[in-house]
Amino acid sequence: MPSITLSRRTMLTGAFAAALTAAAPQAKADVYVRIGPPAARVEVIPPPPVGPHRWVWVPGYWRWNRDRYIWFRGQYIRRTHGNWRPGHWDHRPGGWVWYGGGWY
């Protein structure tokens, strides 16, 4: 019987440690890119999806992928609250830094 109690205690301790690790905030590090992004592509905005949800168009953007920029097309997302603020590249003394979009 004592081995069952010890086993349960070990499992609970492991589960608690895993939960704490999963809840820990991720460290954010700015990545500086020495080459500025290309001009944004012109996108034709399609009509929003049909349905009961309110949709917001999120414009496309250039994303840095180790050695070059890759275009991510715009898309509709469901409105959760507030207004969507698109991400943008900001020029700093060390290079270009990406600030992701979000709700505000």
Buried (B, 14 or more C-beta within 10 A) or exposed (E): EEEEEEEEEEEEEEEEEEEEEEEEEEEEEEEEBEEEBEEBEEEEEEEEEEEEEEBBBBBBBBBBEEEEBEBEEBEBBEEEEEEBEBBEBEEEEEBBBBEEBEEE
